[in-house]
Amino acid sequence: MFARTERLTLRPGWTEDAPALLAAIGHEAVVRNLSRAPWPYTLTDAEGSIERGHATPGPSFLIFAHEGGRCALIGGIGIGPFRDHAHHLGYWLTPAAWGRGYAVEAARALLDLARTLGVRQVAAGHFIDNPASGNVLRKLGFTATGEVLSVFSAGRNATVDSVEYAIDLSAGRGATRIAA
């Protein structure tokens, strides 16, 4: 399954994507804001992440931006089980892609896909010291639940407070082109 927006293609990772994945995610500034990615991040980690993505329940994609006639891997996004939630949104972007609206664009496409698949409730969260991610969630229509949870970050090798959000997908929104 793939999703396409005006500027992005979301698709599953392929084995040959591992070097580009490493280049995109292999920044401490990225990994420190994720729960599962270790630091330092290696090619073996990238290969394992792609392999696990195929086994993860729920949609899991790499994000590719099409600019200037080329397509570059800029991030990852997925909805899957995390902690007590069956449908939890997670995403990341490489630093060169920050501040360009890609996270909102990719997440809207993924939420439209989740709605099409019958998902009604999606949870998400961001580490308390990453307010930019909270801005993305609010732009998408997520609302803070009032919960702050302690979440282990493999990249930091520490527990970090995470502000929790949720969205009800029952209310419709415009469609995103989805291809099988």
C-alpha positions in Angstrom: 0.0 0.0 0.0 1.2 3.5 -0.9 -0.2 7.0 -0.3 0.6 10.1 -2.3 0.1 13.7 -1.6 1.1 16.8 -3.5 4.7 16.7 -2.4 5.2 13.3 -0.8 5.0 9.6 -1.4 4.5 7.3 1.6 5.5 3.7 1.0 6.8 0.7 2.9 10.6 0.5 3.3 12.5 -1.8 1.0 15.8 -3.5 1.8 17.7 -1.2 -0.6 16.4 1.9 1.3 18.5 1.0 4.4 21.5 3.3 3.5 19.1 6.3 2.8 17.2 5.5 6.0 20.4 5.6 8.0 21.4 8.9 6.4 18.0 10.4 7.2 17.4 9.2 10.7 21.1 9.0 11.8 21.0 12.4 13.7 21.0 12.5 17.4 18.6 15.4 17.2 16.1 13.0 15.5 16.7 9.9 17.5 16.5 11.6 20.9 12.8 12.4 20.2 11.9 8.7 19.4 11.1 5.9 21.9 12.5 2.9 20.0 15.4 4.1 17.9 18.8 3.6 19.6 21.7 6.0 19.5 24.0 5.7 17.7 21.8 4.5 14.9 23.6 2.0 12.5 23.0 0.4 9.2 22.0 -2.8 11.0 19.4 -0.7 12.9 18.1 0.6 9.6 17.8 -2.9 8.1 16.1 -4.2 11.2 13.6 -1.2 11.2 12.6 -2.0 7.6 12.2 -5.6 8.3 10.1 -4.9 11.4 8.0 -2.4 9.4 6.7 -5.3 7.3 5.7 -7.2 10.4 4.1 -4.3 12.3 0.3 -4.3 12.6 -1.0 -1.1 11.0 0.4 1.0 8.2 4.1 1.9 8.4 5.8 4.0 5.8 8.9 5.8 4.8 8.3 9.4 3.6 9.8 10.5 0.3 9.7 14.1 -0.9 9.6 14.8 -4.6 11.5 18.0 -5.3 13.4 19.1 -8.4 12.8 15.9 -10.3 14.1 13.7 -7.6 12.7 11.7 -4.8 14.5 11.7 -1.4 13.8 9.8 1.8 13.0 12.4 4.5 11.3 10.5 7.3 9.1 7.7 8.6 5.5 7.5 9.8 3.2 4.8 11.1 0.2 3.9 13.2 0.5 0.8 15.3 0.3 -0.5 18.8 2.2 1.3 21.5 1.8 0.9 25.3 -2.0 0.7 25.9 -3.1 2.0 22.5 -3.9 -0.2 19.5 -3.5 2.8 17.2 -0.7 5.2 18.0 0.8 7.6 15.6 4.6 8.0 15.4 6.6 9.9 13.0 10.0 11.6 12.4 11.7 13.7 9.8 15.4 14.3 9.0 16.5 17.8 10.1 16.8 19.2 6.5 13.0 18.6 6.2 12.0 20.3 9.4 9.7 23.4 9.3 8.4 22.7 5.8 5.0 21.2 6.6 6.0 17.7 5.6 5.0 16.1 9.0 1.5 17.5 8.8 1.1 16.6 5.1 2.3 13.0 5.7 0.2 12.5 8.9 -2.9 13.8 7.2 -2.4 11.2 4.4 -1.8 8.5 7.0 -4.9 9.5 9.1 -7.0 9.4 6.0 -5.7 6.0 5.2 -6.4 4.8 8.8 -10.0 6.2 8.6 -10.5 4.3 5.3 -9.3 1.1 7.1 -11.9 1.6 9.9 -9.7 3.1 12.6 -11.7 5.5 14.7 -9.4 6.6 17.6 -5.7 7.4 17.3 -3.3 8.3 20.1 0.0 10.2 19.9 2.4 11.9 22.1 5.5 14.0 22.2 8.4 14.3 24.6 7.9 17.4 26.7 11.1 19.0 25.4 9.9 18.6 21.8 7.1 21.2 21.5 7.3 21.3 17.7 5.8 17.8 17.6 2.9 19.0 19.7 2.3 21.8 17.2 2.1 19.2 14.4 -0.4 17.1 16.4 -2.6 20.2 17.1 -2.6 21.2 13.4 -3.8 17.7 12.7 -6.7 18.1 15.1 -5.3 16.0 18.0 -6.2 17.3 21.4 -4.2 16.9 24.6 -5.7 14.3 26.9 -4.2 15.9 30.0 -1.9 12.9 30.6 1.8 13.1 30.9 3.4 9.7 30.8 7.0 8.5 31.5 8.2 6.9 28.2 11.6 5.3 27.8 13.7 6.7 24.9 16.2 4.2 23.6 18.1 7.1 21.9 18.5 8.9 25.2 18.7 5.7 27.3 16.4 7.5 29.7 12.8 7.9 30.7 11.3 11.2 29.4 7.9 12.8 30.1 5.5 12.6 27.1 2.5 14.8 26.6 -0.4 12.6 25.3 -2.9 13.4 22.6 -5.8 11.7 20.9 -8.0 12.2 17.8 -11.4 10.8 16.8 -11.4 10.0 13.1 -15.2 9.4 13.0 -15.6 12.9 11.5 -14.7 12.8 7.8 -12.0 14.7 6.0 -10.9 15.1 2.4 -9.5 12.0 0.7 -5.9 11.2 0.0 -5.0 9.2 -3.1 -4.3 5.7 -1.9 -2.9 2.9 -4.1 -2.6 -0.8 -3.3 
